[in-house]
């Protein structure tokens, strides 16, 4: 059976997989990977800058403890991050309907 199947996702590109759930999962994974890499680079650069300026040494960073206030702020940022990752999959779903 050779059917001409037109699958379109956000940005007008064709879907990669027959099952759009797979496309949605891949979109979420790619979004997560890109966000993770950007943050990893920024953290590395900040650590390097702080160490180079003598503000902080690597050992201090490993032993630092979070405060309740910073934990609450990180919880909010974590929730927003998860929403953004899930939204990347929803963009494909909206185009399908």
N, C-alpha and C positions, 0 to 999 in steps of 0.2 A: 504494500500500500504506500504510494508516494503522493502525499498530499502537500499542497503548497500552504504551509502554516505561517501566518503572519503573527509574530510575537514581538511586541514593542514595549520597552520599558522607559523609564525616565531618560530624557535627552534624545529620545527617538531611536536609540540603537536597538538592534534585534536582541531578543533574549538568547542566552547562551545554551540553556538546557530546555529539554522538552517540558520538564516539570518546573513551573514557575516558583515553587517553593525552594527548589535548589538555587534558582537565581536570587531569590530573596536572602537565603542563607549566605550565599557568596557575597552579596552586596554588604551584608552586615559584617562579615568577616573582613572584607577589604577595608571597610570604614574603620573598624577596630584596629586593624594592623597599621593603617596610616596614622591614626591618632596616637597610637602607642609609640610609633617610631619618632614622630615629631616631639613628643614629650620626653622620650628617652634622650634625644639629642640635646634638648634644652636643659635637662637635668645635668647631663654630662658637662655642658658648657658652663653652667652655673657653679657646679662643684669645682671645675678647673679654675674658674675666675676667683672664687673664694679662697681656694688653696694657694693660688699664685699671689694673691694680695695678703696672705697671712691671716685672713679673717677666721678661717676654719681649717682644721686638718681632717683628713679622711676618718680618723678614729672617732672624732667628735660626732661626725655625721651618723656613724653606726650606733652610737650609744644615746643619741638624742631621743627624748620621749615626747610624744604628742600630748597636748593639753586637751581638756574637754572642749574648749572653744574651737581649737583647730580640728578636732574630731568631728564636731557638728558641721563645720564649714565643708570639710571633705565629704561628709555624708551627702550634703546637698549637691556638691559638684559631681559626686558619683552617680546620683540619681539622674541628673541632667545629662551626663555622659551616656548612661544606659538608654535613656529616652532617645537621644540622637542616633545611637546605633540602631535601635529598633525602628526608628522613623525611616532609615535608609531602606529597610525592607518594605515598609508600607508604601513607599513611592512606587514600587513595582506593582504592588497589589492594586493601588488606585487606578493605574493605567490599564489593568486587566479588565476592570469592570466597565 
